[in-house]
């Protein structure tokens, strides 16, 4: 698809961005340490992988449905803290539901792809959750991509909707 064929929704965030870039080479000790940290989780990962292999295309259980269940069973529990702001499961779910409704109005349905080009922030998670609620796929793009690299990424995921996060 060409960019002009895509619906583009631009979200704006009013927050000051301060970026500090630190570059450091990873050492073998860093890699070994990370590997050791994963070891206790391997049995759970294997169990989850087996469960995922048992799913079929007819299964309708999703992250979106699981999140709604959590919002019902622990509505006031903190789901996310980001830059001093707190979202409970209920608050986050309500925002994701609003986005899912907007996506549906834009014609998004099960199996469609929504391209997301955001820096890491809560709105990115809200969009992923909203897509999941509709059975759509969230295709996350690196927010630093541009030109031919971005065009290639868009061609690979073939999104029906593109959302951009713009900081002011």
RODOKE-889577 format. One record per residue: residue in three letters; chain; z, y, x of N, C-alpha, C in turn. Coordinates in nm, 4 decimals. Atoms other than C-alpha are relative to their C-alpha. Layout:
   rest   kette        n_Z        n_Y        n_X       ca_Z       ca_Y       ca_X        c_Z        c_Y        c_X
    ALA       A          Z          Y          X          Z          Y          X          Z          Y          X
...
// end
This chain:
   rest   kette        n_Z        n_Y        n_X       ca_Z       ca_Y       ca_X        c_Z        c_Y        c_X
    UNK       A     0.0000    -0.1202     0.0830     0.0000     0.0000     0.0000     0.0000     0.1247     0.0861
    UNK       A    -0.0064    -0.1262    -0.0721    -0.0445     0.3574     0.1032     0.1214     0.0764    -0.0480
    UNK       A    -0.1191    -0.0759     0.0375     0.2400     0.6036     0.0976    -0.0183     0.0742    -0.1306
    UNK       A     0.0191    -0.0780     0.1217     0.0789     0.8021    -0.1829     0.0077    -0.0868    -0.1259
    UNK       A    -0.0108     0.0875     0.1158     0.0911     0.4933    -0.4111     0.1446    -0.0339    -0.0334
    UNK       A    -0.1389     0.0374     0.0191     0.4666     0.4611    -0.3781     0.0772     0.1111    -0.0693
    UNK       A    -0.0927    -0.0974     0.0578     0.7265     0.6288    -0.5929     0.1024     0.0309     0.1076
    UNK       A    -0.0979    -0.0358    -0.1018     0.9563     0.8179    -0.3629     0.1116     0.0797    -0.0655
    UNK       A    -0.1180    -0.0714     0.0471     1.3051     0.9217    -0.4581     0.0729     0.0477     0.1243
    UNK       A    -0.0707    -0.0545    -0.1152     1.4804     1.1478    -0.2142     0.1413     0.0334    -0.0424
    UNK       A    -0.1395    -0.0333     0.0270     1.8564     1.1568    -0.2158     0.0471     0.0927     0.1093
    UNK       A    -0.0493    -0.0978    -0.0971     2.0306     1.4433    -0.0468     0.1512    -0.0120     0.0109
    UNK       A    -0.1425     0.0034    -0.0270     2.3705     1.4349     0.1104     0.0407     0.1303     0.0661
    UNK       A    -0.0519    -0.1219    -0.0611     2.5689     1.7457     0.1876     0.1183    -0.0367     0.0878
    UNK       A    -0.1066     0.0260    -0.0957     2.7618     1.6487     0.4932    -0.0510     0.0342     0.1386
    UNK       A     0.0375    -0.0354    -0.1369     2.7634     1.7694     0.8457    -0.0052    -0.1275     0.0821
    UNK       A     0.0168     0.1184    -0.0837     2.6396     1.5129     1.0910     0.0255     0.0379     0.1455
    UNK       A    -0.0181    -0.0150    -0.1432     2.7726     1.4947     1.4403    -0.0301    -0.1351     0.0601
    UNK       A     0.0406     0.1259    -0.0597     2.6076     1.2317     1.6490     0.0330     0.0008     0.1483
    UNK       A    -0.0274     0.0185    -0.1404     2.7355     1.1113     1.9759    -0.0629    -0.1332     0.0378
    UNK       A     0.0646     0.1227    -0.0430     2.5194     0.8574     2.1514     0.0629    -0.0456     0.1298
    UNK       A    -0.0574     0.0598    -0.1192     2.6837     0.6284     2.3986    -0.0893    -0.1165     0.0375
    UNK       A     0.0793     0.1131    -0.0462     2.4764     0.3941     2.6045     0.0807    -0.0761     0.1030
    UNK       A    -0.0736     0.0860    -0.0901     2.6295     0.1019     2.7813    -0.0685    -0.1353    -0.0022
    UNK       A     0.0595     0.1329    -0.0084     2.4869    -0.2257     2.9014     0.1040    -0.1040    -0.0408
    UNK       A    -0.0886     0.1097     0.0350     2.6349    -0.5414     2.7519     0.0133    -0.0927     0.1204
    UNK       A    -0.0234     0.0938    -0.1091     2.7910    -0.7769     3.0018     0.0110    -0.1405    -0.0590
    UNK       A    -0.0180     0.1378     0.0458     2.8146    -1.1559     2.9837     0.1390    -0.0163    -0.0601
    UNK       A    -0.1357     0.0075     0.0547     3.1863    -1.1075     2.9202     0.0022     0.0518    -0.1437
    UNK       A     0.0086    -0.0526     0.1370     3.1037    -0.8958     2.6111    -0.0580    -0.1049    -0.0942
    UNK       A     0.0670     0.1011     0.0819     2.8721    -1.1674     2.4795     0.0921    -0.1199    -0.0224
    UNK       A    -0.0922     0.1128     0.0124     3.1247    -1.4433     2.5504     0.1151     0.0337    -0.0946
    UNK       A    -0.1096    -0.0434     0.0865     3.4007    -1.2454     2.3803    -0.0429     0.0010    -0.1468
    UNK       A     0.0510    -0.0016     0.1373     3.1871    -1.1933     2.0696    -0.0194    -0.1423    -0.0520
    UNK       A     0.0185     0.1393     0.0398     3.0986    -1.5631     2.0631     0.1312    -0.0674    -0.0339
    UNK       A    -0.1317     0.0588     0.0251     3.4644    -1.6628     2.0832     0.0587     0.0518    -0.1311
    UNK       A    -0.0522    -0.0576     0.1247     3.5480    -1.4289     1.7935    -0.0620    -0.0666    -0.1226
    UNK       A     0.0696     0.0631     0.1124     3.2952    -1.6118     1.5729     0.0489    -0.1428    -0.0234
    UNK       A    -0.0365     0.1417     0.0092     3.4285    -1.9635     1.6439     0.0866    -0.0358    -0.1207
    UNK       A    -0.0822     0.0396     0.1154     3.7042    -1.9654     1.3771    -0.0747     0.0054    -0.1336
    UNK       A     0.0734    -0.0170     0.1252     3.4458    -1.8680     1.1133    -0.1133    -0.1007    -0.0181
    UNK       A     0.1136     0.0928     0.0062     3.1915    -2.1426     1.1891     0.0111    -0.0989    -0.1162
    UNK       A    -0.0047     0.0931     0.1150     3.3234    -2.3968     0.9310    -0.0374     0.0677    -0.1328
    UNK       A     0.0329    -0.0724     0.1239     3.3000    -2.1359     0.6535    -0.1494     0.0334    -0.0040
    UNK       A     0.1431    -0.0305    -0.0059     2.9506    -2.0335     0.7682    -0.0834    -0.1238    -0.0317
    UNK       A     0.0719     0.1247     0.0277     2.8347    -2.3972     0.7618     0.0101    -0.0346    -0.1480
    UNK       A    -0.0198     0.0284     0.1427     2.9852    -2.4479     0.4144    -0.0867     0.0925    -0.0863
    UNK       A     0.0800    -0.0965     0.0759     2.8185    -2.1297     0.2836    -0.1484    -0.0303     0.0128
    UNK       A     0.1405     0.0320    -0.0219     2.4859    -2.2278     0.4370    -0.0419    -0.1208    -0.0850
    UNK       A     0.0294     0.1175     0.0832     2.4989    -2.5685     0.2622    -0.0119     0.0392    -0.1472
    UNK       A     0.0031    -0.0458     0.1399     2.5743    -2.3984    -0.0706    -0.1287     0.0777    -0.0287
    UNK       A     0.1218    -0.0793     0.0189     2.2841    -2.1544    -0.0256    -0.1238    -0.0890    -0.0076
    UNK       A     0.1147     0.0906     0.0021     2.0434    -2.4419     0.0425    -0.0127    -0.0726    -0.1336
    UNK       A     0.0013     0.0686     0.1284     2.1389    -2.5915    -0.2948    -0.0516     0.0876    -0.1132
    UNK       A     0.0456    -0.0915     0.1045     2.0301    -2.2832    -0.4890    -0.1483    -0.0191    -0.0275
    UNK       A     0.1415     0.0063     0.0371     1.7027    -2.2856    -0.6778    -0.0430     0.1361    -0.0527
    UNK       A     0.0509    -0.1270     0.0521     1.4807    -2.0063    -0.8065     0.0523     0.0304    -0.1397
    UNK       A    -0.0507    -0.0203     0.1359     1.6271    -2.0587    -1.1539     0.1437     0.0517    -0.0014
    UNK       A    -0.1382    -0.0485    -0.0063     1.9799    -1.9738    -1.0379     0.0032     0.1510    -0.0166
    UNK       A    -0.0094    -0.1437     0.0263     2.0874    -1.6334    -1.1607     0.1253     0.0628     0.0600
    UNK       A    -0.1190    -0.0578    -0.0622     2.4118    -1.5911    -0.9701    -0.0445     0.0899     0.1146
    UNK       A     0.0420    -0.0965    -0.1014     2.3843    -1.2880    -0.7461     0.1200     0.0767     0.0529
    UNK       A    -0.1033    -0.0894    -0.0535     2.5814    -1.0470    -0.5351     0.0412     0.0993    -0.1087
    UNK       A    -0.0294    -0.0950     0.1075     2.5545    -0.8046    -0.8276     0.0956    -0.0569    -0.1033
    UNK       A    -0.0890     0.0633     0.0992     2.7156    -1.0487    -1.0712     0.1372    -0.0264     0.0597
    UNK       A    -0.1281     0.0230    -0.0666     2.9850    -1.1400    -0.8205     0.0785     0.1302     0.0118
    UNK       A    -0.0676    -0.1289    -0.0127     3.0621    -0.7715    -0.7652     0.0555     0.0450    -0.1355
    UNK       A    -0.0491    -0.0347     0.1339     3.0918    -0.7130    -1.1423     0.1264    -0.0778    -0.0336
    UNK       A    -0.1192     0.0820     0.0222     3.3399    -0.9998    -1.1591     0.1186     0.0568     0.0769
    UNK       A    -0.1080    -0.0608    -0.0788     3.5435    -0.8413    -0.8795     0.0467     0.1309    -0.0622
    UNK       A    -0.0368    -0.1266     0.0647     3.5331    -0.5061    -1.0600     0.0843    -0.0242    -0.1249
    UNK       A    -0.0793     0.0333     0.1185     3.6747    -0.6762    -1.3694     0.1373    -0.0541     0.0365
    UNK       A    -0.1266     0.0652    -0.0344     3.9437    -0.8767    -1.1929     0.0914     0.0838     0.0887
    UNK       A    -0.0825    -0.0877    -0.0847     4.0618    -0.6104    -0.9469    -0.0566     0.1415    -0.0028
    UNK       A     0.0704    -0.1267     0.0205     3.9345    -0.2813    -1.0879     0.0461     0.1157     0.0870
    UNK       A    -0.0507    -0.1159    -0.0744     4.1581    -0.0397    -0.8976     0.0179    -0.0267     0.1484
    UNK       A    -0.0124     0.0334    -0.1419     4.1590    -0.2206    -0.5655    -0.1071     0.0751     0.0793
    UNK       A     0.0940    -0.0736    -0.0841     3.9945    -0.0267    -0.2845    -0.1105    -0.0932     0.0471
    UNK       A     0.1160     0.0727    -0.0503     3.6441    -0.1518    -0.2126    -0.0480     0.0590     0.1315
    UNK       A     0.0586    -0.0638    -0.1171     3.5337     0.1049     0.0430     0.0702     0.1308     0.0320
    UNK       A    -0.0480    -0.1285    -0.0524     3.6756     0.3845     0.2553    -0.1065     0.0496     0.0965
    UNK       A     0.1025    -0.0546    -0.0880     3.4215     0.6124     0.4209     0.0239     0.1483     0.0162
    UNK       A    -0.0213    -0.1407    -0.0330     3.4889     0.9432     0.5927     0.1000     0.0673    -0.0938
    UNK       A    -0.1077    -0.0562     0.0805     3.8077     0.9979     0.3964    -0.0146    -0.0173    -0.1502
    UNK       A     0.0190     0.0226     0.1438     3.6626     0.9068     0.0533     0.0240    -0.1467    -0.0306
    UNK       A    -0.0342     0.1344     0.0434     3.7845     0.6014    -0.1359    -0.0756    -0.0338    -0.1281
    UNK       A     0.0622     0.0515     0.1224     3.5933     0.3944    -0.3927     0.0716    -0.1281    -0.0397
    UNK       A    -0.0529     0.1259     0.0511     3.7594     0.1324    -0.6092    -0.1189    -0.0881    -0.0381
    UNK       A     0.1076     0.0887     0.0450     3.5599    -0.1707    -0.7218    -0.0650     0.0545    -0.1262
    UNK       A     0.0535    -0.0530     0.1253     3.5228    -0.0118    -1.0654    -0.0880     0.1220     0.0239
    UNK       A     0.0778    -0.1212    -0.0272     3.4018     0.3238    -0.9303    -0.1327    -0.0332     0.0682
    UNK       A     0.1217     0.0353    -0.0734     3.1531     0.1661    -0.6907    -0.0974    -0.0731    -0.0915
    UNK       A     0.0834     0.0747     0.0943     3.0258    -0.0722    -0.9588    -0.0661     0.0940    -0.1006
    UNK       A     0.0562    -0.0961     0.0962     2.9768     0.2179    -1.2029    -0.1164     0.0775     0.0628
    UNK       A     0.1086    -0.0708    -0.0682     2.7665     0.4077    -0.9472    -0.1212    -0.0908     0.0197
    UNK       A     0.1098     0.0950    -0.0180     2.5610     0.0972    -0.8710    -0.0709    -0.0261    -0.1334
    UNK       A     0.0607     0.0205     0.1325     2.5056     0.0441    -1.2456    -0.0908     0.1169    -0.0385
    UNK       A     0.0841    -0.1171     0.0281     2.3724     0.4004    -1.2801    -0.1311    -0.0077     0.0782
    UNK       A     0.1207     0.0143    -0.0816     2.1307     0.3412    -0.9927    -0.0895    -0.1117    -0.0534
    UNK       A     0.0784     0.1119     0.0548     2.0231     0.0057    -1.1399    -0.0754     0.0453    -0.1249
    UNK       A     0.0661    -0.0528     0.1206     1.9464     0.1840    -1.4674    -0.1190     0.0878     0.0383
    UNK       A     0.1106    -0.0850    -0.0465     1.7358     0.4428    -1.2837    -0.1145    -0.0835     0.0574
    UNK       A     0.1026     0.0877    -0.0562     1.5532     0.1686    -1.0938    -0.0785    -0.0688    -0.1117
    UNK       A     0.0649     0.0680     0.1132     1.4828    -0.0120    -1.4204    -0.0947     0.0958    -0.0722
    UNK       A     0.0874    -0.1003     0.0619     1.3421     0.3086    -1.5703    -0.1265     0.0221     0.0826
    UNK       A     0.1151    -0.0132    -0.0902     1.1096     0.3223    -1.2656    -0.0852    -0.1271     0.0031
    UNK       A     0.0799     0.1217     0.0093     0.9822    -0.0255    -1.3535     0.0402    -0.1112     0.0942
    UNK       A    -0.0447     0.1045    -0.0923     1.1811    -0.2277    -1.1008     0.0517    -0.1182    -0.0803
    UNK       A    -0.0446     0.1221     0.0659     1.2336    -0.5872    -1.2049     0.0204    -0.1105     0.1035
    UNK       A    -0.0286     0.1139    -0.0877     1.3262    -0.9268    -1.0611    -0.1188    -0.0272     0.0932
    UNK       A     0.1016     0.0322    -0.0985     1.1364    -0.9994    -0.7399    -0.0645     0.1200     0.0664
    UNK       A     0.0566    -0.1207    -0.0612     1.0299    -0.6393    -0.6704     0.0812     0.0371     0.1238
    UNK       A    -0.0670    -0.0474    -0.1208     1.1147    -0.4790    -0.3380     0.0214     0.1507    -0.0087
    UNK       A    -0.0329    -0.1422    -0.0108     1.2883    -0.1430    -0.2981     0.0262     0.0274     0.1476
    UNK       A    -0.0200    -0.0360    -0.1409     1.2561     0.0098     0.0488     0.1100     0.1055     0.0091
    UNK       A    -0.1120    -0.0919    -0.0203     1.5718     0.1856     0.1682    -0.0025     0.0493     0.1433
    UNK       A     0.0033    -0.0594    -0.1330     1.5574     0.4257     0.4590     0.1123     0.1032     0.0087
    UNK       A    -0.1213    -0.0800    -0.0041     1.9107     0.5600     0.5040     0.0699    -0.0219     0.1334
    UNK       A    -0.0992     0.0273    -0.1024     2.1610     0.6064     0.7773     0.1101    -0.0798    -0.0684
    UNK       A    -0.1083     0.0777     0.0598     2.4686     0.3890     0.7277     0.0926     0.0934    -0.0768
    UNK       A    -0.0881    -0.0780     0.0871     2.6600     0.5334     0.4335     0.0190    -0.0757    -0.1308
    UNK       A    -0.0278     0.0726     0.1242     2.8032     0.4221     0.0973    -0.1196    -0.0073    -0.0954
    UNK       A     0.1136     0.0005     0.0911     2.4888     0.5179    -0.0948    -0.0985    -0.1117     0.0316
    UNK       A     0.0853     0.1121    -0.0387     2.2959     0.2562     0.1009     0.0516    -0.1281    -0.0650
    UNK       A    -0.0583     0.1178     0.0639     2.5365    -0.0139    -0.0187    -0.0165     0.0042    -0.1514
    UNK       A     0.0188    -0.0135     0.1449     2.5147     0.1221    -0.3747    -0.1414    -0.0398    -0.0399
    UNK       A     0.1393     0.0340     0.0299     2.1353     0.0893    -0.3652    -0.0255    -0.1496     0.0148
    UNK       A     0.0146     0.1445    -0.0193     2.1543    -0.2662    -0.2281     0.0605    -0.0738    -0.1186
    UNK       A    -0.0676     0.0619     0.1138     2.4006    -0.3601    -0.5027    -0.0803     0.0202    -0.1285
    UNK       A     0.0802    -0.0282     0.1193     2.1874    -0.1921    -0.7708    -0.1252    -0.0866    -0.0027
    UNK       A     0.1197     0.0855    -0.0068     1.8770    -0.3788    -0.6535     0.0366    -0.1436    -0.0359
    UNK       A    -0.0451     0.1364     0.0258     2.0701    -0.7056    -0.6614     0.0265    -0.0230    -0.1488
    UNK       A    -0.0285     0.0122     0.1430     2.1798    -0.6412    -1.0197    -0.1268    -0.0223    -0.0817
    UNK       A     0.1275     0.0169     0.0700     1.8122    -0.6333    -1.1203    -0.0782    -0.1213     0.0509
    UNK       A     0.0724     0.1116    -0.0600     1.7138    -0.9320    -0.9073    -0.1085     0.0467     0.0954
    UNK       A     0.0971    -0.0562    -0.0943     1.5160    -0.7029    -0.6785     0.0506    -0.0206     0.1428
    UNK       A    -0.0324     0.0158    -0.1417     1.5108    -0.7165    -0.3003     0.0124     0.1382     0.0630
    UNK       A    -0.0178    -0.1251    -0.0733     1.6468    -0.4333    -0.0863    -0.0579    -0.0189     0.1398
    UNK       A     0.0621     0.0055    -0.1319     1.4178    -0.3887     0.2136     0.0479     0.1176     0.0824
    UNK       A    -0.0583    -0.1094    -0.0773     1.6107    -0.1888     0.4698    -0.0874     0.0345     0.1196
    UNK       A     0.0837    -0.0509    -0.1087     1.4060     0.0231     0.7073     0.0853     0.0819     0.0956
    UNK       A    -0.0683    -0.0806    -0.1003     1.5276     0.1805     1.0295    -0.0324     0.1474    -0.0272
    UNK       A     0.0198    -0.1409     0.0352     1.5783     0.5500     0.9510    -0.0664     0.0808     0.1122
    UNK       A     0.0671    -0.0690    -0.1102     1.4318     0.6412     1.2912    -0.1499    -0.0283     0.0058
    UNK       A     0.1423     0.0330    -0.0025     1.0926     0.4881     1.2165    -0.0837     0.1153    -0.0534
    UNK       A     0.0945    -0.0997     0.0492     0.7943     0.7153     1.1685    -0.1413    -0.0424     0.0398
    UNK       A     0.1391     0.0236    -0.0363     0.4161     0.7168     1.1919    -0.0470    -0.1411    -0.0282
    UNK       A     0.0591     0.1316     0.0184     0.2350     0.3875     1.2395     0.1044    -0.1113    -0.0100
    UNK       A    -0.1064     0.1013     0.0064     0.5573     0.1927     1.2917     0.0556    -0.0065    -0.1421
    UNK       A    -0.0494    -0.0044     0.1371     0.6890     0.3057     0.9528    -0.1049    -0.0536    -0.0972
    UNK       A     0.1072     0.0485     0.0874     0.3523     0.2429     0.7849    -0.0099    -0.1524     0.0067
    UNK       A     0.0056     0.1453    -0.0167     0.3504    -0.1102     0.9288     0.1171    -0.0676    -0.0727
    UNK       A    -0.1180     0.0559     0.0672     0.7058    -0.1788     0.8041    -0.0177     0.0031    -0.1513
    UNK       A     0.0230    -0.0104     0.1448     0.6147    -0.0544     0.4564    -0.1046    -0.1013    -0.0462
    UNK       A     0.1035     0.0972     0.0357     0.3067    -0.2732     0.4554     0.0580    -0.1417    -0.0021
    UNK       A    -0.0604     0.1327    -0.0057     0.5154    -0.5779     0.5497     0.0846    -0.0311    -0.1227
    UNK       A    -0.0905     0.0276     0.1119     0.7700    -0.5395     0.2704    -0.0605     0.0330    -0.1361
    UNK       A     0.0729    -0.0306     0.1233     0.5284    -0.3999     0.0099     0.0925     0.0465    -0.1142
    UNK       A    -0.0963    -0.0433     0.1014     0.7885    -0.1998    -0.1851    -0.0666     0.0623    -0.1227
    UNK       A     0.0435    -0.0665     0.1224     0.7477    -0.0868    -0.5420     0.0646     0.1385    -0.0098
    UNK       A    -0.0743    -0.1262     0.0002     0.9934     0.1979    -0.4790     0.0526     0.0236     0.1410
    UNK       A    -0.0537    -0.0369    -0.1312     1.0955     0.3833    -0.1624     0.1085     0.1045    -0.0215
    UNK       A    -0.1076    -0.0988     0.0061     1.4284     0.5638    -0.1305     0.0319     0.0470     0.1404
    UNK       A    -0.0304    -0.0617    -0.1291     1.4977     0.8033     0.1534     0.1326     0.0724    -0.0088
    UNK       A    -0.1241    -0.0754    -0.0090     1.8360     0.9375     0.2538    -0.0225     0.1177     0.0907
    UNK       A     0.0224    -0.1213    -0.0778     1.8121     1.2967     0.3717     0.1336     0.0720     0.0134
    UNK       A    -0.1221    -0.0760    -0.0241     2.1070     1.4748     0.5306    -0.0334     0.1467     0.0135
    UNK       A     0.0189    -0.1443    -0.0139     2.1420     1.8484     0.5048     0.1052     0.0568     0.0902
// end
